[in-house]
Amino acid sequence: MRALFRRHPWLTSALVLAVVLTLFFAGRFVIGAVYWAQHQQEPIRGWMTVGYIGKSWNLDPRAIDAAAGFPPPQGHPLTLEEIARQRSVPVADIIAEAEAAVAKLQAADPQP
């Protein structure tokens, strides 16, 4: 390997960099795939964002927003707790609205 590096330092460095980047992005992909495989249809909780709920339930987050009457995200996504705080209602009410929206969307488009 040292002889190869001495003869072709730029090419060897590029190869090492390509291998490191490939391993990094492959690792990120595997971690994400394993995480979401274990977090399908999680019970809805106050710390979740609508985007997280959509990913967990395999639904469009904007459709959940529309069905539940939540504000569309502007800038950073709001958690259900933050939506409840903005509306001055208990978090349980917002969770119930999100659950009803998920149930309505699933009933409208059953998945195989």
SULRAVEN-V362367 format. One line per field, one symbol per residue. ss: DSSP state (h for helix, s for strand, l for the rest). phi: phi as a letter, one per 40 degrees, with the letter a starting at -180 (. if undefined). psi: psi as a letter, one per 40 degrees, with the letter a starting at -180 (. if undefined). A space follows every 10 residues. Layout:
ss=???
phi=???
psi=???
This chain:
ss=lhhhhhhlhh hhhhhhhhhh hhhhhhhhhh hhhhhhhhll llllllllsh hhhhhhhlll hhhhhhhhll llllllllsh hhhhhhhlll hhhhhhhhhh hhhhhhhhll ll
phi=.ccccccbcc cccccccccc cccccccccc ccccdcccbc fcccbccccc cccccccfbc dcccdcccgc cccbgccccc cccccccfbc cdcccccccc ccccccccbc bc
psi=dddddddgdd dddddddddd dddddddddd dddddddefh fihhideiid ddddddefih dddddddefi iihhbhiiid ddddddefii dddddddddd ddddddddgi i.
